[in-house]
């Protein structure tokens, strides 16, 4: 993502990431070992009615798609954080995820003329369009003020 090429209102949609049961369990066993994430039989007893991905796994899959698509040019310089993280619906084994990003703001950094801050609404959806994750992203992006 190049700062000078991004405009408020730009929308980008990309990615295809399948959440497999094995990967969901492996991730959860390491980082979020709650029964509804690691044990399909126990998960059936919870209100979700079966195994669901850890929300943190959904975040990680979303980040992977962002890096592979939006940040691939190397002009992304990290982030001061994100806002309004929400898990809307559970992600289940076999769900295929994709990402939609809408730029809602951008500004040069006064403290560093070679960086700008781009703010975007990030949404992750399943193949049938179900919204499963959203956040407001704040990303430092390389600027080329001499151009």
C-alpha positions as CSV (number, residue, x, y, z in Angstrom):
1,X,0.0,0.0,0.0
2,X,1.6,3.3,-1.1
3,X,0.5,6.3,0.9
4,X,0.3,8.6,-2.2
5,X,-1.9,6.0,-4.0
6,X,-4.4,5.5,-1.2
7,X,-7.6,7.7,-1.0
8,X,-10.3,7.8,1.5
9,X,-13.2,5.7,0.3
10,X,-11.0,3.2,-1.5
11,X,-12.2,-0.4,-1.1
12,X,-10.2,-3.6,-1.6
13,X,-11.5,-7.1,-1.3
14,X,-9.2,-10.1,-1.3
15,X,-8.1,-13.4,0.2
16,X,-9.3,-16.9,0.5
17,X,-8.4,-18.7,3.7
18,X,-10.0,-22.1,4.7
19,X,-10.2,-22.7,8.4
20,X,-9.6,-26.5,8.8
21,X,-10.6,-28.3,12.0
22,X,-7.0,-29.6,12.5
23,X,-5.6,-26.1,12.2
24,X,-8.2,-24.6,14.5
25,X,-7.5,-27.2,17.2
26,X,-3.7,-26.8,16.8
27,X,-3.9,-23.0,17.1
28,X,-6.3,-23.2,20.1
29,X,-4.2,-25.9,21.9
30,X,-1.3,-23.5,21.8
31,X,-3.0,-20.1,22.4
32,X,-6.6,-20.4,23.5
33,X,-7.3,-23.9,24.9
34,X,-10.9,-23.5,25.8
35,X,-13.1,-26.7,25.3
36,X,-15.2,-25.2,22.4
37,X,-11.9,-24.6,20.5
38,X,-10.0,-27.8,21.1
39,X,-12.5,-30.6,21.7
40,X,-15.3,-31.3,19.2
41,X,-17.3,-33.5,21.6
42,X,-17.1,-31.0,24.5
43,X,-17.8,-28.1,22.1
44,X,-21.2,-29.7,21.3
45,X,-22.3,-29.0,24.9
46,X,-21.6,-25.2,24.6
47,X,-24.1,-22.7,23.1
48,X,-22.2,-22.7,19.8
49,X,-23.3,-26.3,19.1
50,X,-19.9,-27.4,17.9
51,X,-16.3,-26.6,17.5
52,X,-15.5,-22.9,16.7
53,X,-12.2,-21.2,15.9
54,X,-10.6,-19.0,18.5
55,X,-11.3,-15.3,17.7
56,X,-7.5,-14.8,17.9
57,X,-7.0,-17.4,15.2
58,X,-9.5,-15.5,13.0
59,X,-7.5,-12.4,13.6
60,X,-4.3,-14.2,12.6
61,X,-5.9,-15.5,9.4
62,X,-7.1,-12.0,8.6
63,X,-3.6,-10.6,9.2
64,X,-2.1,-13.2,6.9
65,X,-4.5,-12.2,4.1
66,X,-3.6,-8.5,4.7
67,X,0.1,-9.2,4.5
68,X,-0.2,-11.3,1.4
69,X,-2.4,-8.8,-0.4
70,X,-2.3,-5.2,0.9
71,X,1.1,-5.0,2.6
72,X,3.1,-7.0,0.0
73,X,4.9,-4.0,-1.4
74,X,6.9,-3.3,1.8
75,X,5.6,0.2,2.4
76,X,3.7,-0.9,5.5
77,X,5.7,0.2,8.6
78,X,3.8,-1.3,11.4
79,X,0.8,-0.2,13.5
80,X,0.2,1.8,16.6
81,X,-2.8,-0.5,17.2
82,X,-6.3,-1.2,16.2
83,X,-9.7,-0.2,17.5
84,X,-13.1,-1.7,17.9
85,X,-12.2,-5.3,17.5
86,X,-15.4,-7.4,17.2
87,X,-16.1,-11.1,16.7
88,X,-19.6,-11.1,15.1
89,X,-20.2,-14.8,14.4
90,X,-18.3,-18.0,15.1
91,X,-16.0,-19.4,12.5
92,X,-16.4,-23.1,11.9
93,X,-14.3,-25.9,10.3
94,X,-14.5,-25.5,6.6
95,X,-15.4,-21.8,6.5
96,X,-13.5,-20.0,3.8
97,X,-12.6,-16.4,4.8
98,X,-12.0,-13.3,2.8
99,X,-11.3,-9.7,3.7
100,X,-12.8,-6.3,2.8
101,X,-10.9,-3.1,3.6
102,X,-12.2,0.4,3.3
103,X,-10.0,3.4,3.8
104,X,-11.7,5.9,6.2
105,X,-8.8,8.3,6.9
106,X,-5.2,9.2,6.1
107,X,-2.9,11.8,7.3
108,X,0.9,12.6,7.2
109,X,2.7,12.3,10.5
110,X,3.9,15.7,11.7
111,X,6.7,14.0,13.6
112,X,8.0,12.1,10.6
113,X,7.5,13.3,7.1
114,X,8.4,9.9,5.7
115,X,5.4,8.2,7.3
116,X,1.7,8.6,7.1
117,X,-1.1,7.0,9.1
118,X,-3.9,5.2,7.1
119,X,-7.0,4.2,9.0
120,X,-9.3,1.5,7.5
121,X,-12.4,-0.5,8.4
122,X,-11.4,-4.2,8.1
123,X,-14.1,-6.9,7.8
124,X,-13.6,-10.6,7.5
125,X,-16.5,-12.7,6.0
126,X,-17.2,-16.3,5.2
127,X,-17.9,-17.4,1.6
128,X,-21.6,-16.9,2.1
129,X,-21.1,-13.3,3.2
130,X,-21.5,-13.7,7.0
131,X,-19.5,-11.1,8.9
132,X,-17.3,-12.9,11.4
133,X,-14.7,-10.2,12.4
134,X,-14.2,-6.5,12.2
135,X,-11.8,-3.9,13.4
136,X,-10.6,-0.4,12.7
137,X,-7.0,-0.6,11.5
138,X,-4.3,2.1,12.0
139,X,-1.3,1.5,9.8
140,X,1.9,3.5,9.4
141,X,2.7,3.7,5.7
142,X,5.9,4.9,4.0
143,X,5.6,8.4,2.3
144,X,7.8,9.9,-0.3
145,X,7.4,13.6,0.4
146,X,10.1,14.6,-2.2
147,X,8.1,13.1,-5.0
